[in-house]
Amino acid sequence: MRRLRVALIAPPWYPLPPHGYGGTELVVHLLGRELRALGHDVRIFGAEGSGPGVDQVAPAPAAWAGDLGGPNARMREAAYLRRVFKRIQSEHFDVIHDHSGPVGTLLALESHRSNVVVHTIHSALEEPELDFYRELGEKVVLVAISQAQAAAASSLPINAVIHNAVDVSALDFRSRKEGYLVELARVCPAKGQHLAIALARRLNRKLIIAGKVEPGAEGQRYFENYIEPQLGSQVEYWCNVAGREKAELLARAAAGVFPLQWPEPFGLALVETMASGTPVLAIGNGAAHELVEPGVTGFVGKTIEDLVEDFQRLGEIDPVRCASVARRRFSPRRMAEGYVGAYGGIAAADRVQASHASGQIPAVPAS
């Protein structure tokens, strides 16, 4: 297909690639890198502190750290997006692909800087979001990140389902595992760290909880009331692991535990764990059943009791096969090719529509 000019808009909260937490930013980074490798012209917008090839139009994330999840977040995002669209007001793209949220998508539509606006839905959908996307109708090409998310948005015109990717080059692999369990996730009730602790105690295994406490009062109360009192020799808390430390933590674990208490639309940390050759034990909310291949990359249950039983079956899982299956299914190249397919179909349809509107007959490429 022809070379496309694509604008990728990341959220403003973490650099690309992120130095620790920042799942959406990681996805945008990997997508931009792979689209360029496939020969496309890509312009990426993100936060200060990002790597080469990113237009850094949001202040350094540390300056906004206290606003994420708080009342000022919307204003910060709006200011960032205003700067983004000031940068591209004199340009034109085949595709503007927004990952920042509804405001970014709305501004992309109103900017008229592209014939096609694509929006990847990275969050679980509540009624306000569903109402907003329904209002946009067919004007925006909506991409879901899992079949589970698409099913929950059955009232929306979802155009494609494309799984997120993980940076397999940044992961480690160890065939010989140590005895501890790990949960890599934001510390909050939805991620169920209190249930991970209960599971570890039932199994008499050490548990390492790794991740930032979710910003805001609820996350802090959860940590102080349910996690911090349980810390000790059996349960450890590691704040914001990244890089080599994170790769080794996942690769050496006996299992990753994900007792999800919400309909998580994807689960990057879950996939990173499997791609490290470490099987996962998950409660089957959201996309868990879709991501985990039972007996190959882990097990999915309904309760902690189920996970206790599944733990006894971990010996059935070959770490080499676990890693290879996950790395193939969730590779950056596979994700990028999925989006190129979506972009190509959209751009072709748009060119046909434009030629019909002008009375011209579109050229047929030579075979």
C-alpha positions in Angstrom: 0.0 0.0 0.0 1.0 3.6 -0.4 3.0 5.5 2.2 0.7 7.1 4.7 1.2 10.3 6.7 0.0 9.6 10.2 -0.3 11.8 13.3 -0.2 9.9 16.7 -1.5 11.8 19.7 -0.4 10.3 23.1 -1.8 11.3 26.5 0.3 14.1 28.2 1.1 12.4 31.5 4.2 10.2 30.8 7.0 10.4 28.3 7.4 8.1 25.3 8.6 5.5 26.0 7.6 5.7 29.7 10.3 5.3 32.3 7.9 3.2 34.5 4.1 3.4 34.6 2.4 4.6 31.4 0.7 1.8 29.5 -1.0 3.9 26.8 2.2 5.9 26.2 4.1 2.6 25.7 1.6 1.5 23.1 1.9 4.8 21.2 5.7 4.6 21.3 5.7 1.0 19.9 3.1 1.8 17.3 5.0 4.9 16.1 8.3 3.0 15.9 6.8 0.1 13.9 4.8 2.3 11.6 8.1 4.1 10.7 9.8 0.8 10.2 7.1 -0.2 7.8 7.9 3.0 5.7 5.2 5.4 6.9 5.6 9.1 7.7 4.7 9.4 11.4 4.5 12.5 13.6 4.1 11.7 17.3 2.9 14.2 20.0 3.7 13.6 23.7 5.2 14.9 26.9 8.6 16.4 27.7 11.2 13.8 28.5 10.2 11.7 25.5 12.8 10.1 23.3 13.8 11.2 19.7 11.1 11.5 17.1 8.4 12.9 19.5 7.1 16.5 19.4 7.3 17.3 23.1 4.4 19.7 23.8 3.4 18.9 27.4 5.5 20.1 30.3 7.6 17.6 32.1 5.4 15.0 33.7 6.8 15.8 37.2 5.2 19.2 36.9 1.8 17.7 36.5 2.2 14.7 38.7 -0.3 15.9 41.4 -3.0 16.6 38.8 -3.4 13.1 37.3 -6.7 11.7 38.5 -7.6 15.0 40.2 -9.9 17.9 39.4 -7.3 19.7 37.3 -6.6 16.8 34.9 -9.2 17.8 32.3 -7.7 21.4 32.1 -4.2 20.0 31.8 -5.3 17.7 29.0 -7.1 20.5 27.2 -4.1 22.8 27.4 -1.9 20.1 26.0 -4.2 19.3 23.1 -4.5 22.9 22.2 -0.7 23.0 21.8 -0.8 19.9 19.7 -3.4 21.3 17.2 -1.6 24.6 17.1 1.5 22.6 15.9 -0.4 20.9 13.1 -2.8 23.6 12.0 -0.9 24.2 8.7 -0.4 20.5 7.9 -2.5 17.7 6.5 -2.4 14.0 7.4 -4.0 10.9 5.9 -4.9 9.8 9.4 -5.0 11.5 12.8 -4.9 8.7 15.3 -5.8 9.9 18.8 -4.9 8.0 22.0 -5.5 10.8 24.4 -9.3 10.6 25.0 -12.5 12.1 23.9 -11.3 15.7 23.9 -8.4 14.9 21.5 -10.8 13.1 19.2 -13.2 16.0 19.1 -10.5 18.5 18.4 -9.1 16.2 15.6 -12.5 16.2 14.0 -12.9 20.0 14.2 -9.4 20.7 13.0 -10.0 19.4 9.5 -6.4 18.4 9.3 -7.2 14.9 8.2 -9.7 13.1 6.1 -9.8 10.3 8.7 -9.8 10.4 12.5 -9.1 7.2 14.3 -9.5 6.8 18.1 -8.3 3.8 20.1 -10.4 3.3 23.2 -8.0 2.5 26.0 -10.4 2.6 29.0 -13.4 0.7 30.2 -16.6 2.4 28.9 -19.1 3.9 31.2 -22.4 5.5 30.1 -21.0 9.1 29.7 -18.3 7.8 27.3 -20.8 5.6 25.4 -23.1 8.6 25.0 -20.2 10.7 23.7 -19.0 8.2 21.2 -22.6 7.6 20.0 -22.9 11.3 19.4 -19.9 11.2 17.1 -21.5 8.4 15.1 -19.7 7.4 11.9 -17.4 10.5 11.9 -14.7 8.7 14.0 -13.2 5.3 13.3 -13.3 3.6 16.7 -10.8 0.8 17.6 -11.3 -1.5 20.5 -8.3 -3.1 22.2 -10.0 -6.4 23.0 -13.1 -8.4 22.0 -14.3 -8.0 25.6 -14.2 -4.2 25.3 -16.0 -4.3 22.0 -18.7 -6.5 23.4 -19.2 -4.1 26.2 -19.6 -1.3 23.7 -22.1 -3.1 21.4 -24.1 0.1 20.9 -21.0 1.7 19.2 -19.8 1.3 15.7 -16.5 -0.4 16.5 -14.5 -0.6 13.3 -11.7 -2.9 14.4 -10.3 -4.8 17.4 -6.6 -4.6 17.6 -4.7 -6.0 20.6 -2.1 -3.8 22.3 1.5 -4.8 22.1 4.3 -5.1 24.6 8.0 -4.2 24.1 9.3 -7.7 23.9 12.9 -6.4 23.4 12.8 -4.9 26.9 11.7 -8.2 28.6 13.8 -11.0 30.1 13.4 -14.7 30.1 14.3 -17.3 32.7 13.4 -20.9 32.3 14.3 -21.6 36.0 11.8 -19.8 38.3 12.1 -18.7 41.9 9.3 -19.3 44.4 7.7 -15.9 44.7 4.5 -14.5 43.2 4.3 -11.0 41.6 1.5 -8.6 40.9 2.5 -5.7 38.6 -0.3 -3.1 38.6 -1.5 0.2 39.9 -2.3 -0.3 43.6 -6.1 0.2 43.8 -9.2 -1.9 44.7 -9.9 -2.7 41.0 -6.6 -4.5 40.7 -7.3 -6.6 43.8 -3.9 -6.5 45.6 -5.7 -7.5 48.8 -6.8 -10.7 47.1 -3.3 -11.3 45.9 -2.2 -11.2 49.5 -4.9 -13.6 50.5 -3.8 -16.0 47.7 -0.1 -15.8 48.7 -1.0 -16.6 52.3 -3.1 -19.6 51.2 -0.2 -20.9 49.2 2.5 -19.9 51.7 4.4 -18.1 49.0 6.2 -14.7 49.0 4.3 -12.0 47.1 5.9 -8.9 45.6 3.4 -6.1 44.8 4.9 -3.7 42.3 3.3 -0.5 41.0 2.4 3.0 41.9 -0.4 3.7 44.3 -3.3 5.1 42.3 -3.4 8.9 42.5 -6.2 10.3 44.7 -7.7 9.7 48.0 -9.2 6.3 47.2 -5.9 4.8 46.1 -4.1 6.2 49.2 -6.8 4.9 51.6 -6.7 1.5 49.9 -3.0 1.2 50.3 -2.9 2.5 53.9 -5.9 0.3 55.1 -5.5 -2.9 53.1 -1.9 -3.2 51.8 0.5 -1.4 54.1 -0.5 -3.3 57.3 0.1 -6.6 55.5 3.7 -5.8 54.5 6.5 -7.8 56.0 8.7 -10.8 55.2 6.0 -12.5 53.1 4.5 -9.5 51.3 6.8 -6.8 49.9 5.9 -3.6 48.1 8.1 -2.2 45.3 7.0 1.2 44.2 7.6 1.9 40.5 9.8 -0.7 39.0 11.1 -0.2 35.5 13.8 -1.3 33.0 16.1 -4.1 34.0 14.6 -4.4 37.5 11.1 -4.9 36.1 12.2 -7.4 33.5 14.0 -9.6 36.0 11.2 -9.3 38.5 8.7 -10.8 36.0 11.1 -13.4 34.5 12.1 -14.9 37.8 8.6 -15.2 39.4 6.8 -18.5 39.7 3.6 -16.8 38.6 2.0 -13.5 38.0 -1.3 -13.0 39.9 -4.0 -10.7 38.6 -7.2 -11.0 40.8 -9.0 -8.3 38.7 -12.1 -6.7 40.2 -13.1 -4.7 37.2 -13.7 -5.3 33.5 -10.2 -4.5 32.5 -10.2 -3.9 28.7 -6.7 -5.3 28.1 -3.9 -5.8 30.7 -0.4 -4.9 29.5 1.3 -6.1 32.7 -0.5 -9.4 32.4 0.8 -9.8 28.8 4.4 -8.7 29.8 4.4 -11.4 32.5 3.4 -14.1 30.0 5.9 -12.8 27.4 8.6 -13.2 30.1 7.8 -17.0 30.2 6.0 -16.6 33.6 2.5 -18.0 33.7 -0.3 -16.0 35.1 -3.2 -16.7 37.5 -6.1 -14.3 36.8 -9.7 -13.8 37.8 -11.7 -13.7 34.6 -13.0 -10.1 34.4 -12.7 -8.0 31.3 -10.3 -9.4 28.7 -8.5 -12.0 30.9 -10.1 -15.0 29.1 -9.2 -13.5 25.8 -5.5 -12.9 26.6 -4.6 -16.0 28.6 -4.4 -19.4 26.9 -5.3 -22.0 29.6 -2.5 -24.5 30.2 -0.2 -22.6 27.8 0.3 -19.1 29.3 -1.6 -19.4 32.6 -5.1 -20.1 34.0 -8.2 -18.0 34.6 -10.6 -18.6 37.4 -13.6 -17.1 39.0 -12.5 -17.0 42.7 -9.3 -17.2 44.8 -10.2 -20.8 45.5 -9.9 -21.5 41.8 -6.5 -19.8 41.6 -5.3 -21.9 44.6 -6.2 -25.0 42.6 -4.7 -23.6 39.4 -1.4 -22.9 41.1 -1.0 -26.7 41.6 -1.1 -27.0 37.8 1.7 -24.5 36.9 4.1 -27.4 36.3 2.1 -28.2 33.2 3.2 -24.9 31.6 6.4 -24.8 29.5 8.1 -21.4 30.1 9.6 -21.4 26.6 6.2 -22.0 24.9 4.6 -19.5 27.3 7.0 -16.8 26.2 6.9 -17.6 22.5 3.1 -17.7 22.2 2.7 -14.4 24.1 5.5 -12.7 22.2 4.0 -13.7 18.8 0.4 -12.7 19.7 1.3 -9.4 21.2 4.3 -8.2 19.2 4.6 -4.6 18.1 4.9 -5.6 14.5 1.6 -7.5 14.6 -0.2 -4.5 16.3 1.2 -2.1 13.7 0.2 -4.3 10.8 -3.3 -4.4 12.2 -3.5 -0.6 12.3 -1.9 -0.3 8.8 -4.7 -2.6 7.5 -7.3 -0.4 9.2 -5.7 2.8 7.9 -5.4 1.4 4.4 -9.0 0.4 4.1 -10.1 3.7 5.6 -7.9 5.8 3.3 -8.9 3.8 0.2 -12.6 4.2 1.0 -12.0 7.9 1.6 -10.3 8.4 -1.7 -13.1 6.6 -3.6 -15.7 8.7 -1.8 -13.8 11.9 -2.6 -13.4 11.0 -6.3 -17.1 10.2 -6.6 -18.0 13.5 -5.0 -15.7 15.3 -7.6 -17.0 13.2 -10.5 -13.6 11.7 -11.1 -13.0 7.9 -11.6 -10.3 6.6 -9.3 -7.3 5.1 -10.9 -6.9 1.3 -10.8 -3.4 0.3 -9.8 -1.5 -2.0 -12.2 -1.5 -5.7 -11.3 
